[in-house]
């Protein structure tokens, strides 16, 4: 599904770079800036540094003058807000809303609100052609006017006593939640597991260690007690690989080559 991140009147160049980085990390690349403080923000050094390599996202980002230009081709608008408004779209957690959106349940839940909306006939429905995430300026957030035109106000669940997120962090959270809702990425292929040593290899290593421990005086061959069976159990629990057997035999070899203790 087409996904666009729209930053309105961003005042810090570094946040634009952080936004690009957060987006690319989650596989998104459609970034639009509405009236940023710096007309050349996409080329500023701070922006490039904070992007941490997401230069392709910056390279195709657009700067526009109006929100209408930024929303071309986008039908479902998600505002971001820490607290619910007295008037306007419903406030929901991102995960809750994304699940409902992708299941096509929003029409039924919002029917009463649509009937009361003077612009209900023009309001986009759930068969979305694109989803837009709108973020306001760092100091004041989104204006009420911009929030009112959205379908939902997304509020990130956070500590009630301190819910402040910087712009880059908020974009990262929403980008992650949206990517997960869309199905996420495949888990990385596990590293090839080393082959476990067989019983003969473990037994040979234990015999080597028995000689070495006797050599350094740690094991009394005349009264070995249960030292070797206990070591056998220890190494069995460790599920040693062939490489680890080589290491342990190397240790035993070094012990045998050492000067035996004086008796």
LINWO-V534009 format. One record per backbone hydrogen bond with DSSP energy under -0.5 kcal/mol. CO is the residue of the C=O (numbers start at 1). NH is the residue of the N-H. E is the energy in kcal/mol with one decimal. If there is no record, write none. Layout:
# LINWO-V534009
((CO & NH & E) (CO & NH & E))
This chain:
# LINWO-V534009
((2 & 131 & -2.9) (4 & 6 & -0.5) (4 & 133 & -2.9) (5 & 7 & -0.5) (5 & 32 & -2.4) (6 & 8 & -0.6) (6 & 135 & -2.5) (7 & 9 & -0.6) (7 & 34 & -3.2) (10 & 37 & -3.0) (11 & 13 & -0.5) (12 & 15 & -0.8) (12 & 16 & -0.9) (13 & 16 & -0.8) (13 & 17 & -1.5) (14 & 18 & -2.5) (15 & 19 & -2.2) (16 & 20 & -2.1) (17 & 21 & -2.2) (18 & 22 & -2.5) (19 & 23 & -2.5) (20 & 24 & -2.5) (21 & 25 & -2.2) (22 & 26 & -1.0) (23 & 26 & -0.8) (23 & 28 & -2.7) (24 & 27 & -1.5) (29 & 31 & -0.9) (30 & 5 & -2.7) (31 & 62 & -1.9) (32 & 7 & -2.5) (33 & 35 & -0.6) (33 & 64 & -3.0) (34 & 9 & -3.7) (37 & 39 & -0.6) (38 & 41 & -1.6) (40 & 43 & -2.2) (40 & 44 & -0.6) (41 & 44 & -0.8) (44 & 48 & -2.1) (45 & 49 & -2.6) (46 & 50 & -2.3) (47 & 51 & -1.3) (48 & 52 & -0.7) (48 & 53 & -0.6) (49 & 52 & -1.0) (51 & 54 & -1.5) (53 & 55 & -1.5) (54 & 58 & -1.5) (55 & 59 & -2.7) (56 & 60 & -1.3) (57 & 61 & -0.6) (58 & 61 & -0.7) (62 & 33 & -3.2) (64 & 35 & -2.6) (66 & 70 & -1.3) (67 & 71 & -1.6) (69 & 72 & -1.1) (71 & 74 & -2.4) (75 & 77 & -0.6) (76 & 132 & -2.8) (77 & 79 & -0.6) (77 & 151 & -2.2) (77 & 152 & -1.1) (78 & 134 & -2.9) (79 & 154 & -3.1) (90 & 92 & -0.5) (90 & 153 & -2.7) (92 & 155 & -2.2) (93 & 97 & -2.5) (94 & 98 & -2.9) (95 & 99 & -2.0) (96 & 100 & -1.8) (97 & 101 & -3.0) (98 & 102 & -2.5) (99 & 103 & -1.3) (100 & 104 & -0.5) (100 & 105 & -2.5) (100 & 106 & -0.5) (101 & 104 & -1.1) (105 & 109 & -1.7) (106 & 110 & -2.5) (108 & 111 & -0.8) (110 & 114 & -2.4) (111 & 115 & -2.0) (112 & 116 & -1.3) (113 & 117 & -0.7) (114 & 117 & -0.7) (117 & 120 & -1.8) (119 & 122 & -1.4) (119 & 123 & -0.6) (120 & 123 & -1.0) (126 & 128 & -2.2) (130 & 75 & -1.4) (130 & 76 & -2.3) (131 & 4 & -2.5) (132 & 78 & -2.9) (132 & 134 & -0.6) (133 & 6 & -3.2) (135 & 8 & -3.3) (137 & 141 & -2.3) (141 & 137 & -1.1) (143 & 147 & -2.3) (144 & 148 & -2.7) (145 & 149 & -0.7) (147 & 150 & -2.0) (151 & 90 & -0.5) (152 & 79 & -3.0) (152 & 154 & -0.6) (153 & 92 & -1.9) (154 & 81 & -2.4) (159 & 162 & -1.6) (166 & 170 & -2.4) (167 & 171 & -2.4) (168 & 172 & -2.1) (169 & 173 & -2.3) (170 & 174 & -2.3) (171 & 175 & -2.8) (172 & 176 & -2.3) (173 & 177 & -2.6) (174 & 178 & -2.6) (175 & 179 & -2.3) (176 & 180 & -2.6) (177 & 181 & -2.2) (178 & 182 & -1.9) (179 & 183 & -0.5) (179 & 184 & -3.0) (180 & 183 & -1.1) (195 & 242 & -1.3) (198 & 202 & -2.1) (199 & 203 & -2.8) (200 & 204 & -2.5) (201 & 205 & -2.2) (202 & 206 & -2.5) (203 & 207 & -2.2) (204 & 208 & -2.0) (205 & 209 & -2.5) (206 & 210 & -2.5) (207 & 211 & -1.9) (208 & 212 & -2.1) (209 & 213 & -3.2) (210 & 214 & -1.8) (211 & 215 & -2.1) (212 & 216 & -2.0) (213 & 218 & -1.9) (213 & 219 & -1.7) (214 & 217 & -0.9) (219 & 221 & -0.8) (220 & 223 & -1.6) (221 & 224 & -0.5) (224 & 227 & -1.8) (226 & 230 & -2.1) (227 & 231 & -2.3) (228 & 232 & -2.7) (229 & 233 & -2.2) (230 & 234 & -2.4) (231 & 235 & -2.7) (232 & 236 & -2.0) (233 & 237 & -2.1) (234 & 238 & -1.4) (235 & 239 & -0.6) (235 & 240 & -0.8) (236 & 239 & -1.0) (240 & 197 & -3.0) (241 & 245 & -2.0) (242 & 246 & -2.0) (243 & 247 & -1.7) (244 & 248 & -2.5) (245 & 249 & -2.5) (246 & 250 & -1.9) (247 & 251 & -2.1) (248 & 252 & -2.3) (249 & 253 & -2.5) (250 & 254 & -2.2) (251 & 255 & -2.3) (252 & 256 & -2.3) (253 & 257 & -1.7) (254 & 258 & -0.7) (255 & 258 & -0.8))
